[in-house]
Every structure is written in C-alpha cells, then in structure tokens.
C-alpha cells in the first residue's frame, strides 16, 4: 500500500438533522449525510481521518454502487481522472479485519472508478 499520495480526495460527511446540504457539500441519498470533496497534498490516511474528525465528520463510508457513482462523478469535476483518495475503510484498528470507521463490515467493495 502506498503510504502517501500526491493529491488525494477526502470525503467528509456531516449529520444535517433534516437540513439541506449547502454548497460546497454534496447531498447524499440519505437525508442525514452530506459529502465534501477536500483537496490535500501528501496526506496519510491517518491525517485525512484526523482532518475529517476535526471538521465534525469522518472519512466516507461508500456502501453502494449508486453512492459510489455519485461521489466519483463529483470527484471527476474536481480532479483529473484516475486520482485516488481516502475513504473510511481500514484495517488499522483490528488487523487483519477490514471495517468501516463506524465498525461495520463492508457489503460493497467496488469503491474505485
């Protein structure tokens, strides 16, 4: 695994409590999630995760092809095709088991475009 990437994309989600997501946030398919594309250079997964938590969110959980397509489409408007980014799926807390940041197993595993 590459520990650092040149430019990467981080998705944040925020609980909106029924409010609409205001730009630059992207509204998800659940009324309680918004996503934000964040451009960073040379950021590790840990730094991206920490940055998300500092903003009151976390790295995105991508649990469906529909959500993946929404976020990839939004990323394509900001980054060149093929840019990689961090999501909230990791094995750092319970190696070798991979889990989402919320402790859930993944039933969807095609996150890359």
C-alpha positions in Angstrom: 0.0 0.0 0.0 1.3 3.5 -0.9 1.5 5.5 2.4 1.2 8.9 0.7 -0.4 10.1 -2.4 0.4 13.3 -4.3 -3.1 14.8 -4.5 -5.9 13.0 -2.9 -9.6 13.4 -2.3 -11.2 13.1 1.0 -15.0 12.9 1.6 -16.4 14.2 4.8 -19.9 13.6 6.0 -21.9 15.7 8.3 -25.2 15.0 10.1 -27.6 17.6 8.8 -30.6 16.8 11.0 -33.0 17.3 8.1 -31.3 20.4 6.7 -30.3 20.6 3.1 -26.6 20.4 2.3 -25.3 23.8 1.3 -22.5 24.1 -1.3 -19.8 23.0 -1.4 -21.4 20.0 0.3 -22.9 17.3 -1.8 -26.2 15.8 -0.7 -26.2 12.0 -0.4 -29.2 9.7 -0.7 -29.9 9.6 3.0 -31.3 12.8 4.4 -28.7 12.9 7.2 -25.5 12.8 5.1 -23.6 15.4 3.2 -20.3 14.8 1.5 -17.4 17.3 0.9 -14.5 16.9 -1.5 -11.3 18.1 0.0 -8.1 18.5 -1.9 -4.9 17.8 0.1 -1.3 17.0 -0.9 0.8 14.3 0.6 -1.6 13.3 3.3 -1.6 9.9 5.0 -4.8 8.0 5.8 -4.4 9.0 9.5 -4.0 12.7 8.7 -7.1 12.5 6.4 -9.1 10.7 9.1 -8.0 13.3 11.8 -8.8 16.2 9.5 -12.3 14.8 8.9 -12.9 14.4 12.7 -11.7 18.0 13.3 -14.4 19.2 11.0 -17.1 17.1 12.8 -17.3 14.3 10.2 -15.4 11.2 9.1 -14.0 9.7 6.0 -16.8 8.5 3.8 -18.5 5.1 4.0 -19.3 4.0 0.5 -21.9 1.2 0.8 -23.5 1.1 -2.7 -22.8 1.4 -6.4 -25.2 4.3 -6.6 -23.4 6.3 -3.9 -20.0 5.4 -5.4 -21.2 6.7 -8.8 -22.4 10.0 -7.2 -19.1 10.6 -5.4 -17.0 9.5 -8.4 -19.0 11.9 -10.6 -18.4 14.8 -8.1 -14.7 13.9 -7.9 -14.4 13.9 -11.7 -15.4 17.6 -11.7 -12.6 18.5 -9.4 -9.7 16.1 -10.1 -8.1 14.5 -13.2 -9.4 11.0 -14.0 -7.5 8.3 -12.1 -6.9 10.4 -9.0 -7.0 8.3 -5.8 -8.5 9.3 -2.5 -9.0 8.0 1.0 -12.3 6.6 2.4 -13.2 5.3 5.8 -12.4 1.7 5.2 -9.4 0.4 7.1 -7.7 -2.5 8.9 -5.6 -0.3 11.2 -7.8 -0.8 14.3 -8.5 -4.6 14.1 -5.8 -6.1 11.8 -6.3 -8.0 9.6 -10.0 -7.3 9.6 -11.2 -4.5 7.3 -14.0 -2.4 8.7 -15.6 1.0 8.1 -14.8 3.7 10.6 -18.2 3.0 12.3 -17.1 -0.6 12.9 -19.4 -2.1 10.2 -18.3 -4.8 7.7 -18.4 -3.9 4.0 -21.1 -5.5 1.8 -20.0 -3.3 -1.1 -16.4 -3.3 -2.2 -16.0 -1.6 -5.6 -15.1 1.9 -4.5 -12.6 2.8 -7.2 -13.9 4.3 -10.5 
